[in-house]
């Protein structure tokens, strides 16, 4: 199969008048070893279709050379149906509230074929990862029917692999009336001989002055987005959530309230906070649940100040010439963090952090030469992602990486 694909790639490339050719080379060298990936593609418009042909090579210090095709074919017919097929590329995203299928849930071995129209879609997926990590073959159909102001949707999904067989059914209704948007969905999942149920309701209004959002969900522990990277709604959760925003003179006042529990009623996931906005630069948030906080925030002319008066957390960001300076401090934990970014011929990023209670010091350095699409990068340590207590005690290891796109 791969040999046939290579021959097809060469034949099309040799006659690719007006086709776009490109590629990407990425690699890294560090404590985990060496790894590099080459990807070359040919994007060509045929008479009634768009064709993408690509080859990807992966090589590392702990695995041999691995060759994988990546391709996609889509028709551009003006008729009622569109045909799509491919391997190792984005495939199909379902339009239900649960987002049962996500187009970016795939591996280099995932293949798909789909027939799509405005009212109906039908498709097959092969070697698509499930939420548990195992790959499976799946078949789905999704339909939509408009009845007056209502849009009715239905999704049917079946999957199977050597370890398990499962299915899902989703029914959904949505519509709009006098500035309000409403949507409700109900679903069943059959998996490993068990049935899990999920139901959600969403109401939204986005007016010129006031805004409102109300959602309710009842999701059993086993109900999840089977063919997606993340769950649209958290499993094992029952309750409602309300968000309101309305003008108060020259100010805007907001309320965020959530009352949710797990299925066994043994844990609560409540939230209660009020906000006050003065234009686009000043904001006050008073949070009572799940933790108490009183946050003052001001952002204007490249300078950001933020302080939590209750937990004694300070944040200061400032744009400087060709860069940015950032300072964080946690008074209760006795942690201070300073980050400097400079965007010159060499792009520098330096982070220094100190835990005064435990007598720990953290350091991170990154130097990058080149642009976003063509660069060589040197890193010492691992970036903490802006998380104040994270990263202490990690070894300062050196890592090289590079990217070339053309």
N, C-alpha and C positions, 0 to 999 in steps of 0.2 A: 504493500500500500504506500509506504513512504517512498519507495523507488519510483512508483508511478507518479506520485506527486512531484518528485524532483524533476522528472522528465516533462511533466505538464508545466511546471514553473519555467523551465528553460525555453520551452516552445512558445509560451505566451510572452516571455520577456524578449525573445528574439524578434517578435512582431509587434512590440508594444509602442506603436506610433501614438504620441500624445499621452502616454501613460505616465503616472507619477511613481518614481522610485525613491525609496528612502530606507533608513535603518537606524539601529541603535546598538551601541556597545556599552555595557555596564560591567563593572567588576569591583572586587574588594579583596584586600589582603590584610589579615589581622590574626589575633589569637586563635580564632576558629578555623584558620586555614585560608586557602585561596579559592575564589569562585569568580567566574566570568560568564556572561551571557551575550551572545550575538543574535540580533534579530534584523532580518532584511525583508522588505515587503515591496510588492508591486500593486498599485491601485490604478485600475483601468476602467473606463466607462465603455461598455459595449453598446450595441444597438438598443436593447431594451433592459439592460441590467447593469449593476455596478459590481465589479469583481475585485476582491482583495486577495492576493496570494502572498503568503509569508512563510519563512522558515526561521526557526529558533534553535540555536545551539546552546547548550548549557554544559559547562565543564567546571570541575572543582577538584580540590586536593583529596576529597573523600569519596568522589563518585566519578565514573568514567564519562566520556563524551556522550551527551544525550541529544538526539535530534528530534524535533517536534514540528509538524506543520501547523500553521495558523492561517485560516482562510475564511472568507465570507462571500456569499453570492446573494444579491438582492435584486429582484425585478423592479423595473420602473414603469410598469404597465399602467395605463390610465383606466384600466378596468376595475371591477369591484374588489378584486383580490390582489394581494401581494405575496410573493413567495420569498422566503428567506431560509438560508441554510449556512452552516459554517462549523468550524472547529477551533477551540481555544480562544474564542472571542465572546463579547457580550451577546446574549441570546434573547430572552423575553422577560418582561416584567408584568406581572398580573396587576390589574387595576383595582383589586379589592382592598378594603381598609386594612386587612391583616397583612397585605403584601406577601402572599404565600409563595410567590416565585419572584426572585430578584435576578435581573439580567447579568449582574456581575458575579454571581455565584457559579464559578466554573474553574476548571483546571485546564492545562494544555491538552488533556485527553478528552475533554467534554465536546461532544458534537450535538448538533440540533438541526431540526427542520421544522418550519412553521408556515402555515397558511393564515394570513390575516386580512380582515376587512373591518369596516366600521362597526358591524353588528356581531361578528363571530371570529374567533381565532381557534386554531387547532394546531397542536405541535407535539413533537417527540424530542426527548432529551436522552442522551446516552452518556453514562459515566459522569453524572452531575453529583456534586457533593451534597449529602444531607446535612442537617444541623448537627448530627452526632459525629460527622466527619467521614462516614463510610460513603462510598460512591454507589449510585443506583441508576437504573434506567427508569424513565418516567414518561407518562403521556398525560396531556392536559387538553381541556377545551374550556373556552370562556365565551360567554355570549352577553349581549346587551339588548334591551328592549325599552323603547321610550313610549310611555303611556301618559299623554298630557304633560303635566309638569314633573312627572316622576321618571327617573331612569332606573331600570331594574337590571341587575347583573347577576350572573351565576358562574361559578367556577367548579369544575370537576377535575380532580388530580388523582392519578394512580402511580405508584412507584413500586419497584421490586429490586432486590439484590439477593445474593445467596443466603443472607442471614435473616431478612425480614421482608414482609409485604405490607403495604399500607395504602391509605386513600384519604382524600379530604373532599368535603363539599362545602361551598360557601354560597350564601344567598345575601344579596345586598340591595337596598333601595336608597335613593338620594333624590333631593329636589331643592328648590328655592322658592320662597314665598315672602313678599314684602320685606326684602332686605335680609331675611334669615336664610341660611344654608343648613340643611339637615341631611344626615346620612346615618343609616343603621345597617349593621351586618350581623349575621349569625352563621356559625360554622361548626362542623363536626370533623374530627380526625380519628380514623381507625388505625391503630398502630400496636403491634405486638399483642393482638387480641384484646386490647382495651380501647374504650371510646372516650375522647376528650371533647369538651364543648367550649365554645367561646362566643361571646356576644358583646357588641359595642354600640354606642349611640353618641353622635356628635352633633352639636348645635353651635353655629357661629353667626356672628353679625359684625360686620366691619363698616360702620357708618362714618360720616364725615367728622362726627364729634365723639360719640361713644362707641366702644368696642366690647364685645362679649364673646366668651367661649365656654361651653359646658360640655363635658364628656363623661360618659359612664361606661364601665367595663366590668365584665364578669368572665374571667379567663381561668379555666381549670389548669392544674399543674402540667398536664401533658399536651396542652394546646400551644403550638408554636409555629412560626413561619418555616415550613419544612425545607424549602429550596431557596433560602435567602441567608445572607451573612448575619443579619441581626433580626430580632423580633420587633415588629412594629408596636406591639403591646406586650408588656411583661407578663409571662405566665405566672400562675398562682397569685392572682391579684384581683380583688373585688372592691369596687367603690367608685367614687366620682371625683371630678376636678373642675374647678371654676376659676376663670380669669375675667376680670372686669377692668375697664379703663374709661374714665370720663373726665371732662374738663371741670376745673374748680377755679373760676375766675381766670387769671392768667396762667394758672398751673394745671397740671394733669395728675389725677390721683388714680392709683391702680390697686387692685386686690387680687391675691392669688391664694386660693384655698383648696386643699386636697384632703379627702378622707378615704383612705384605702387600707385594706387589711389583706392578709393572705387567706387561702382557702380554709385553713384550720382555725382562723380567727386568733392565732397566737402571736402575731406580729402586726404592728401598725406602720403605715407609711404616710403619715400625715404631714401637711405643710400649711403654714399660715404666714403670710407676709403682706405688708402694705408698702406702696411706693409713692413717692411724690416727685414729679418732674417739673423743673423750671426751664423751659426752652430745651435746647439740645445740649446744654453744657453742664447742668447741675441736676443731681439725682440723690434722693434719700430713700433708703430701704430699711424698714423695721420688720425684722423676721422673728417670729415667736416659736415656730416649729419648722423643721425637726430640731434645730439648734437656735439659740437666741443670738441676734446680731442687730446692730444699729450701724448701717454703712452710709457714709457720706462720700459722694463721688463727684468730681468736677473735671471736665475735659474741654480744653480750648487752646487753640493756637499751638498744637503740638505738645502740650503738657497735660499730663493726667495725674490727678491726686485722688487717692482713695484710702479711707481709714475706717476700720471697724472699731467703734468706741468700746464695745463690750469685750471682744476677744483680743483687743490691742494688736490688730494686724494692719500694717501700713504698706501702701504701694505707691510708688512714684515712677512715672515714665516721662522721658523728655526726648524729643527729636533734637539731635545735634547735627553739626555739619557732616554730611555723608555718613550718618549713622544714627544710633539710638542708645540711650542710657536708661537702665532700669534698676530700681532698688526695691527690695522687699524686706520686711521685718515682722517677726512674730514675737510680741512682748512676753507672752505666757510661756512659749517654748524656748525663748532666748535664742532665736535663729535669725541671722541676717544674710541676705543674698544680694550680690551686685553682678549685673550683666552688662557688657559693653559690646555693641555691634558696630563695625566700621565697614562701609561699602566703598572700597577704593580699588586700586589695581589688584590687590589681594584683599579678599573679604575675610575679615576677622570676626570671631565670636568667642568671647572670654566670659566665663562664669566663675566667680569665687563665692564660697558660702561657708559660714561658720556656725557651729552649734556650740554655744558657750556653756550649756549645762553639761553636755557629755564630752566636751573638749575634742570635737571632731572638726576637721576641715575638709571641704570638698573643692575640687578644681576641675574645670573642663576648658579645653582649647580646641578651636577649629579654624583652619586656614584653608581657603578655597581660591584657586586660581582659575580664571576663565568666566564664562557665562553660565546661565542656567542649563543650556542645552549642550555645552561643551566645557567641562571643568574637571579639575583634578583636586582632590580634597584630602587633607590630613587632619586626623582627630586624635586627641589625647584625652582618654576618659570617655564617659558616656553622659550625654545630656540628660538633665533631670526633668525636662518638660515643664519647668517652672514650678514644680512641686517642692515646697520648702523642706519637708522632712525627708525627701527621697535622695538616694545617691550616696549617702555617707557610708564609708567603709568599703566602697568598691575600689578595686585596683586600677591604677592609672595605666591602662593599656593603649598601645598605639595602633591605629587602624588607617589604612589607605583605601581610597575608593575613587572611581573615575566614571564619567559618563560622556558619551559622544553620540549626538543625534545629527542626522543629515538627511 
